[in-house]
Amino acid sequence: MNPASVAIPQPVALDIDEDLCARLRAALSNLSFPHSYQAGRLEIAPPILAPVSWQQYEEILAAFGDRKFRHVYDQGELEIMAPLRDHDRVKKLIARLVETLAFELDIPMSGEGSSTIRRIQSEKGIEPDESYYIQNEHLVRERRELDFSVDPPPDLAIEIDVTSNSRRRYSVYAALGVPEIWRHDGEHLRMLARTPEGAYVEIPRSIALPLLTPGEIERFLAMEGQTDQTSIMRAFARWVRSQQQPCAA
């Protein structure tokens, strides 16, 4: 194998305070944890840590508290990511499109953002870029804390691959039972549905939000950089309303 063809995991940097850094060190005390910390910036190299026990994973989540951090945990392997601005701009715009659609069509929805989905039975956990309850919104409406051993996972998870590749995350989503994923690779959006066997297959339009196809979302994403996001939302809302008007006789 050509060494140049082997992808080398790049270090990941997180902006955290000294107290949080100390709690992370304590949680990973029995693990070789290659890192440096200076002036509020923690650099981890490589960003994939193993073996990390479920208890350590829970301690890391507790250390971060309400502060979210991009990660995936898969049976002892923890990968930490730090999204860049391009990543966040794309995910925010897609999220605004989803939420505008729900508002215009009066669809009950609960936006869960990047809340961690984890299940001890499968020893898997993940933090999506965005996630939503739509079909199952009524089942979690009154729940202040979710327990994924009894509560359903979000109906839709959104992954942006501008700075990482989420394909390796599919098995985690499948084990957690997430029925639909949208994956944007920086150029194109793909919609994927979970099969009964636990694989994800590409679909031509969303199951959770059937009005939407990858092409329609890409059309409005392409407006980014040409105008402001508020104008994009107005144009999208007009399009949604136009789809609900009866055809002329």
Secondary structure as the mmCIF struct_conf table of DSSP 4:
data_model
#
loop_
_struct_conf.conf_type_id
_struct_conf.id
_struct_conf.beg_label_comp_id
_struct_conf.beg_label_asym_id
_struct_conf.beg_label_seq_id
_struct_conf.end_label_comp_id
_struct_conf.end_label_asym_id
_struct_conf.end_label_seq_id
HELX_RH_3T_P HELX_RH_3T_P1 PRO A 3 SER A 5
BEND BEND1 VAL A 6 VAL A 6
HELX_LH_PP_P HELX_LH_PP_P1 ALA A 7 PRO A 11
STRN STRN1 VAL A 12 ASP A 15
HELX_RH_AL_P HELX_RH_AL_P1 GLU A 18 ALA A 27
TURN_TY1_P TURN_TY1_P1 LEU A 28 ASN A 30
BEND BEND2 LEU A 31 LEU A 31
STRN STRN2 HIS A 35 GLN A 38
TURN_TY1_P TURN_TY1_P2 ALA A 39 GLY A 40
STRN STRN3 ARG A 41 ILE A 44
BEND BEND3 ALA A 45 PRO A 47
STRN STRN4 ILE A 48 LEU A 49
HELX_RH_AL_P HELX_RH_AL_P2 TRP A 54 PHE A 64
TURN_TY1_P TURN_TY1_P3 GLY A 65 ASP A 66
BEND BEND4 ARG A 67 ARG A 67
STRN STRN5 ARG A 70 ASP A 74
TURN_TY1_P TURN_TY1_P4 GLN A 75 GLY A 76
STRN STRN6 GLU A 77 MET A 81
HELX_RH_AL_P HELX_RH_AL_P3 ARG A 85 LEU A 105
TURN_TY1_P TURN_TY1_P5 ASP A 106 ASP A 106
STRN STRN7 SER A 110 GLY A 111
TURN_TY1_P TURN_TY1_P6 GLY A 113 SER A 114
STRN STRN8 ILE A 117 ARG A 119
TURN_TY1_P TURN_TY1_P7 ILE A 120 GLU A 123
STRN STRN9 LYS A 124 ILE A 126
BEND BEND5 ASP A 129 ASP A 129
STRN STRN10 GLU A 130 TYR A 133
BEND BEND6 ILE A 134 ILE A 134
TURN_TY1_P TURN_TY1_P8 GLN A 135 ASN A 136
HELX_RH_AL_P HELX_RH_AL_P4 GLU A 137 VAL A 140
TURN_TY1_P TURN_TY1_P9 ARG A 141 GLU A 142
BEND BEND7 ARG A 144 GLU A 145
TURN_TY1_P TURN_TY1_P10 PHE A 148 VAL A 150
BEND BEND8 ASP A 151 ASP A 151
HELX_LH_PP_P HELX_LH_PP_P2 PRO A 152 PRO A 154
BEND BEND9 ASP A 155 ASP A 155
STRN STRN11 LEU A 156 ILE A 160
BEND BEND10 VAL A 162 SER A 164
HELX_RH_3T_P HELX_RH_3T_P2 SER A 166 ARG A 169
HELX_RH_AL_P HELX_RH_AL_P5 TYR A 170 LEU A 176
TURN_TY1_P TURN_TY1_P11 GLY A 177 GLY A 177
STRN STRN12 GLU A 180 HIS A 184
BEND BEND11 GLY A 186 GLU A 187
STRN STRN13 LEU A 189 ARG A 194
TURN_TY1_P TURN_TY1_P12 PRO A 196 GLU A 197
BEND BEND12 GLY A 198 GLY A 198
STRN STRN14 TYR A 200 ILE A 203
BEND BEND13 PRO A 204 ARG A 205
BEND BEND14 ILE A 207 LEU A 209
TURN_TY1_P TURN_TY1_P13 PRO A 210 LEU A 211
HELX_RH_AL_P HELX_RH_AL_P6 PRO A 214 LEU A 221
TURN_TY1_P TURN_TY1_P14 ALA A 222 MET A 223
STRN STRN15 GLU A 224 GLU A 224
TURN_TY1_P TURN_TY1_P15 GLY A 225 GLN A 226
STRN STRN16 THR A 227 THR A 227
HELX_RH_AL_P HELX_RH_AL_P7 GLN A 229 GLN A 243
TURN_TY1_P TURN_TY1_P16 GLN A 244 GLN A 244
BEND BEND15 GLN A 245 GLN A 245
HELX_LH_PP_P HELX_LH_PP_P3 PRO A 246 ALA A 248
#
